[in-house]
Structure formats: C-alpha cells, structure tokens
Amino acid sequence: MQGKLQLSEQYKGVRFSPLVCHVHSCPAAPLGRLPIVYTENPEDVAPTVGFSKVDLKQGKFEVTIFDLGGCKTIRGIWKNYYSESYGVVFVVDSSDVQRIQEIKDTMAEVLGHPRIAGKPVLV
C-alpha cells in the first residue's frame, strides 16, 4: 500500500501498549518531505517555514512527525527537537547535484549531534 503507514508483518496481531513515536524530518531538499506524509494531495504542499507537526495513527501506534523547515536560516531550530525524536528521516533530492556537498555537510552535522547518537536514521 503506497504512501500509507503500515506495520511490519512480524508485528501484526501482537498486543502493544499505545506507542508514541516522535520522528524528526530533516528536509535536505527545499521541498519533498511533506508529500510523503500528505499523500492525499501532494501538489498542495508548500515549503515548510519554521516547522509543522503531523500526527498519524495506525492501529495502536501513534506517530508524531515534526517536519522542520530546511532552509539554512531555520536549521538552527532543529537541535531543539533532537531529544524528543526517536528517529530522523532525511528527504534528499538526489537529482540536485549542485547541493550534494551541502546535503552531506548538513547530514554530518545532524548525525554528529549527541542527542541523535544511536537513533535510527532513514535517508
């Protein structure tokens, strides 16, 4: 099922307490991460200014996604969300070859932060 939050087959039927998972979305591209969340009308998505919070629910799982703006001037707020996050999702426009070094540097900075250490990362 494309674009929908799904649980792995190994967890189907297993009883869980409600789980809240905060995911920190670091857009290394100026636009691209919100269509992953808002699959209904991705063409209506504008770049995030500041941050946006999205709450999703799948069965007993509750997921909060903090979609943080990706422009250089707003990246300073990212660290304020690291301690609450259980994981980091980087959305990268790999066709934007002119920004590859900037993306690598940004990812290295985020992944080197002590509050991100040991947390899962999805690129």
N, C-alpha and C positions, 0 to 999 in steps of 0.2 A: 504494500500500500504506500505509494509515493507521497511524501510530504506530510505524513501523519506520524505522531509519536506512537511507537509500538514497543512492547516489552518483548524481550528475547523469549523464544520458545521454552528455554530451560526454566523460566520463572512462571510460566502460565500455570495456574492452579495452586501456586504456593501462597500461603496466607502471610501477608505482611501487615505490620502496623503502618498507618499513614506515613509516608515519607515525603519530606520536603527537600528538594534539591535546588540549590541556587547555582545557576550557570552564568558565567561571566562571558559575554560575547565581545570579542575584540575585533572590530572590523578593520582589517588592514587595507581594505578597499573602501573607496568613498561610499559605495552602495553595494549591497549584495547579501547582507546577513538577514535582514528582515524578511525578504521573500521566503526564506527557509522557515520562518515562524508563521508568517501570514500567508499561507499557501492559497487562500481563497482568492485574493486579488493582489498579486504581487506587483502589478502595474501601477497600483495606487500608492506604492511605498515611496517616501521621500527620504533623503539622508537624515540620520538622527542628529539632532542638535542637542547636546547635553547627554541625556540618557532616556531610555524608555524601559518600562517594566512590563513584562508579559507573563501572565500566569496561565499554565496549562494543566490539565488533569487527564490522566489516563488510568482508569480503574481507581485503585487506592493510591496511586502515585500523583503527587503534586510537584510540579516543576515551575520554578520562578526563573525567568531569563531576564537578566539585566543587559539590555542592548545599549552599549556605550558608544557614543559618537567617536568617529575615527580620525577626525582632522587633528593636526598637530596641536592646535591651541586647546583642545579639550582632553587630550590624552593624560594630562596631569591628574584628572579625577579618577582615572582607572584604579589607582592603588587604593582608593577608599572602598572599593568593592572586593578586593582580594580576599580578605579574611572571611567574608560571608560566602564565598564561592566554593563549591565542591569540584568545579572543573572549569576549564577555559575552552572556548570554541573560537578559533581564528577563521574568519572567512576571507579568503585571499582571491583576488582577481589575477590568476596566473597569466593572463594574456597581456597584462600591463607590465611589460618587461622593463620599462623605464623606471618603475618603482620597486623592482625586486630588491635592491640593496636596502632601501628604506624599510621595506617589509621585514627583511631579515634582521635588521637592527632593532626594529620595534619588537619583534618576537623574542629576540635575545634579551632585551631589557625586561620584558614581562616575565619570561621564563626564569630569569635570574633573580627575581624578587623573592625574598624569604617566605612571604605569605602565599606564594604559588608553588613552592617546592613540594614535590610529592603528589600534586593534584593531577588528575588526568587532563590531557590536552588533546583536542581534536582540531586538525587543520583541514 
